[in-house]
Amino acid sequence: MAFLQLRETEQADSELKQGRVMGEGRFHQKLELCDNKTGKIQGWIMAPIFLREAEKLAKNPSQVSR
């Protein structure tokens, strides 16, 4: 979302794609409450929410504030 604010759409698309891959890969594995190697479960639960928000902004970049 920061790259969209900076009007760097190619970098924003690249980061969004990477985020999708990371999130989808992680949710195919077992989530553990305190897994210090891959992050805490709370962060992984919030990741799809942030990803969905970023995807909406990527579809309509005119709504991105500067």
PLY file of the C-alpha trace (Angstrom):
ply
format ascii 1.0
element vertex 66
property float x
property float y
property float z
element edge 65
property int vertex1
property int vertex2
end_header
0.00 0.00 0.00
2.96 2.29 0.63
4.19 1.77 -2.94
0.74 2.72 -4.23
0.90 5.93 -2.23
4.25 6.65 -3.84
2.69 5.89 -7.27
5.15 3.03 -7.80
2.59 0.65 -9.25
4.98 -1.96 -10.64
6.68 -2.37 -7.27
3.27 -2.41 -5.54
2.07 -5.20 -7.85
5.23 -7.18 -7.22
4.90 -6.86 -3.44
1.21 -7.77 -3.56
1.98 -10.90 -5.57
4.69 -11.89 -3.10
2.30 -11.32 -0.18
-0.32 -13.55 -1.79
2.21 -16.35 -2.27
3.45 -16.08 1.32
-0.03 -16.01 2.80
-1.41 -18.86 0.73
1.63 -21.01 1.43
1.47 -20.39 5.15
-2.22 -21.23 5.51
-1.69 -24.62 3.89
0.50 -25.47 6.88
-0.46 -25.99 10.49
-0.70 -22.70 12.41
0.83 -22.77 15.87
0.24 -20.34 18.70
3.90 -19.47 19.43
5.99 -20.45 16.46
8.95 -18.07 16.67
10.43 -19.33 13.39
7.54 -18.35 11.12
5.75 -15.64 13.10
2.97 -15.54 15.61
-0.47 -16.81 14.70
-2.04 -13.38 15.33
0.01 -11.86 12.52
-0.89 -14.62 10.11
-4.58 -14.21 10.96
-4.38 -10.48 10.17
-2.42 -11.04 6.94
-5.46 -11.98 4.78
-7.30 -8.88 5.99
-4.42 -6.60 5.01
-3.97 -8.47 1.73
-7.65 -8.01 0.85
-7.39 -4.28 1.64
-4.28 -3.94 -0.53
-5.96 -5.79 -3.41
-8.93 -3.41 -3.29
-6.61 -0.41 -3.42
-4.61 -1.95 -6.27
-7.81 -2.30 -8.30
-8.73 1.34 -7.71
-5.53 3.35 -7.06
-7.41 6.66 -7.31
-8.67 6.00 -3.74
-5.13 5.95 -2.35
-4.36 9.04 -0.29
-1.00 10.76 -0.58
0 1
1 2
2 3
3 4
4 5
5 6
6 7
7 8
8 9
9 10
10 11
11 12
12 13
13 14
14 15
15 16
16 17
17 18
18 19
19 20
20 21
21 22
22 23
23 24
24 25
25 26
26 27
27 28
28 29
29 30
30 31
31 32
32 33
33 34
34 35
35 36
36 37
37 38
38 39
39 40
40 41
41 42
42 43
43 44
44 45
45 46
46 47
47 48
48 49
49 50
50 51
51 52
52 53
53 54
54 55
55 56
56 57
57 58
58 59
59 60
60 61
61 62
62 63
63 64
64 65
